[in-house]
Amino acid sequence: MLNKLARFESNKKTIVDCGVLPHYVRLMQDDCTEAEKKAAVEGLWMFSFIEENRMSIQEQPGCLPGENK
């Protein structure tokens, strides 16, 4: 549902500011379904169109490939 809201530019920063990044990271863990992982990656991609969000994503532990979870 958040991914649908993130389609609107005005919502992207607000959603990230509300603290969703750790939840998206959690959905990318090995014990989650492929559908959950896909939704998390799509959401992060949409959020990243805002410069401030890109910085938050880069700073979020476990959010980028190759990082320790």
C-alpha positions as CSV (number, residue, x, y, z in Angstrom):
1,M,0.0,0.0,0.0
2,L,2.8,2.4,0.8
3,N,4.3,1.8,-2.6
4,K,1.1,3.0,-4.2
5,L,1.2,6.2,-2.1
6,A,4.9,6.7,-3.1
7,R,3.9,7.0,-6.7
8,F,3.0,10.6,-5.9
9,E,6.0,12.9,-5.5
10,S,4.5,14.8,-2.6
11,N,4.3,11.6,-0.6
12,K,7.8,10.2,-1.1
13,K,9.6,12.3,1.5
14,T,6.8,12.1,4.0
15,I,6.7,8.3,3.9
16,V,10.5,8.1,4.5
17,D,10.4,10.7,7.2
18,C,7.8,8.6,9.0
19,G,10.5,5.9,9.5
20,V,9.7,3.2,7.0
21,L,13.2,2.4,5.8
22,P,14.0,-0.2,8.6
23,H,10.8,-2.0,7.7
24,Y,11.7,-2.1,4.0
25,V,15.1,-3.5,4.9
26,R,13.4,-6.1,7.0
27,L,11.3,-7.2,4.0
28,M,14.5,-7.8,2.0
29,Q,15.7,-10.5,4.5
30,D,16.2,-14.1,3.4
31,D,13.2,-15.3,5.4
32,C,10.8,-13.1,3.5
33,T,8.9,-14.1,0.4
34,E,9.9,-13.1,-3.1
35,A,6.8,-10.9,-3.3
36,E,7.8,-9.0,-0.1
37,K,11.4,-8.6,-1.3
38,K,10.2,-7.3,-4.7
39,A,7.8,-4.8,-3.0
40,A,10.6,-3.5,-0.7
41,V,13.0,-3.0,-3.6
42,E,10.3,-1.3,-5.7
43,G,9.5,1.0,-2.8
44,L,13.1,2.0,-2.2
45,W,13.5,2.7,-5.9
46,M,10.5,5.0,-5.8
47,F,11.7,6.8,-2.6
48,S,15.1,7.3,-4.1
49,F,13.8,9.9,-6.7
50,I,14.0,12.4,-3.9
51,E,17.6,13.5,-3.1
52,E,17.1,13.7,0.6
53,N,15.6,10.1,0.6
54,R,18.6,8.8,-1.4
55,M,20.8,10.1,1.4
56,S,18.6,8.4,4.0
57,I,18.6,5.1,2.0
58,Q,22.4,5.2,1.8
59,E,22.7,5.7,5.6
60,Q,20.2,3.0,6.5
61,P,22.1,-0.2,7.6
62,G,21.4,-3.2,5.4
63,C,19.6,-1.1,2.7
64,L,22.3,-1.3,0.0
65,P,23.6,-4.5,-1.6
66,G,26.8,-5.9,-0.1
67,E,26.2,-4.5,3.4
68,N,26.1,-6.6,6.4
69,K,22.5,-7.1,7.6
